Amino acid sequence: MSPIDVSDGYMRTQVGMVYREGTPEPTGPSDLAGRRLALQENTLSGTIAMLRTKPGERGNLVTMSPGTEFLWNVEKEGLDLAMVDVLAFDSYLKANPFTQLRLADWRHSIGLDIGIAVLSENPDLPQLNEAISELLALGRFVELAQEVGLTYLAPQDTELSKGITMQMLMVAE
């Protein structure tokens, strides 16, 4: 088994909030206004929700198992808010176009740039990075995402993140 290498990032994923249509759009996890916020246990989004919710509102947190049924369960239980990875919401929306859940504008400042894993011995990685750079410069990833109804955010760095620390979560907005 050969070690892997990773291309430059071509997109970024972030944690956002989902709210029920017809309710006020939240401006962040400290804006619950007495509403219950669903979160997935043992996930980045769940950790962010726990850290960013005001102490007096923590009783309004509803912890659920992570996975593909999370947003479906949010709808079934009639919850008004959920903390979720933006890409997971996009996937849910594609599968459930009549959902009453909407993606809020708020995003946590921490995100992860996403690239393509290749075998380290692959000689084509420089060409792949060149193609990614060109497609980014042309705005082609934005166009492709719009064509299929996905939320797109450009990467912030050519090198992928080394990881997220608790300190980063504590200081980030």
Residue pairs with C-beta under 8 A, 6 or more apart in sequence:
2 119
2 120
2 121
3 119
3 120
4 117
4 118
4 119
4 120
5 117
5 118
5 119
5 120
5 122
5 125
6 115
6 116
6 117
6 118
6 160
7 115
7 116
7 117
7 118
7 125
7 128
7 129
7 132
8 115
8 129
8 132
8 133
8 155
8 158
8 159
8 160
9 113
9 114
9 115
9 132
9 155
9 156
9 157
9 158
9 159
9 160
10 114
10 115
10 116
10 132
10 135
10 136
10 141
10 155
11 113
11 114
11 141
11 145
11 152
11 153
11 154
11 155
12 111
12 112
12 113
12 114
12 153
12 154
12 155
12 156
13 85
13 86
13 87
13 111
13 112
13 114
13 153
14 85
14 86
14 107
14 108
14 110
14 111
14 112
14 153
15 44
15 45
15 48
15 83
15 84
15 85
15 86
15 107
15 108
15 110
15 111
16 83
16 84
16 85
16 86
16 89
16 103
16 104
16 106
16 107
16 108
17 26
17 28
17 29
17 37
17 81
17 82
17 83
17 84
17 103
17 104
17 106
18 71
18 74
18 81
18 82
18 83
18 84
18 89
18 101
18 102
18 103
18 104
19 25
19 26
19 80
19 81
19 101
19 102
19 104
20 79
20 80
20 81
20 100
20 101
20 102
21 100
21 101
21 102
22 100
23 35
23 80
24 33
25 102
25 104
25 105
26 32
26 33
26 81
26 104
26 106
27 104
27 106
28 52
28 106
29 37
29 48
29 49
29 52
29 53
29 83
30 52
30 53
30 54
30 57
32 53
32 54
32 57
32 60
32 81
34 57
34 60
35 60
35 80
35 81
36 60
36 61
36 62
36 79
36 80
36 81
37 49
37 53
37 57
37 60
37 61
37 62
37 79
37 81
37 82
37 83
38 62
38 64
38 70
38 73
38 74
38 77
38 79
38 81
38 82
38 83
39 45
39 46
39 49
39 50
39 61
39 62
39 63
39 64
39 82
39 83
40 46
40 63
40 64
40 65
40 66
40 67
40 70
40 83
40 84
41 63
41 64
41 65
41 66
42 66
43 66
44 85
44 164
45 83
45 84
45 85
46 63
46 66
46 83
47 169
48 83
48 108
48 110
48 169
49 61
49 83
50 58
50 61
51 169
51 170
52 108
53 60
53 61
62 77
62 79
64 70
64 73
64 74
70 82
70 84
70 88
71 82
71 84
71 88
71 89
71 92
71 96
71 99
71 101
72 92
72 96
74 82
74 101
75 96
75 99
75 100
75 101
82 101
86 103
86 107
86 151
86 153
87 150
87 151
89 101
89 103
89 151
90 149
90 150
90 151
92 99
92 101
93 99
93 101
93 103
93 149
94 149
103 151
107 153
108 172
108 173
109 172
109 173
110 164
110 168
110 169
110 172
111 153
111 156
112 160
112 161
112 164
113 155
113 156
113 157
113 159
113 160
113 161
114 155
114 160
115 132
115 160
116 128
118 124
118 125
118 128
129 158
133 158
135 141
136 154
136 155
141 152
141 154
142 152
142 154
144 152
145 151
145 152
146 152
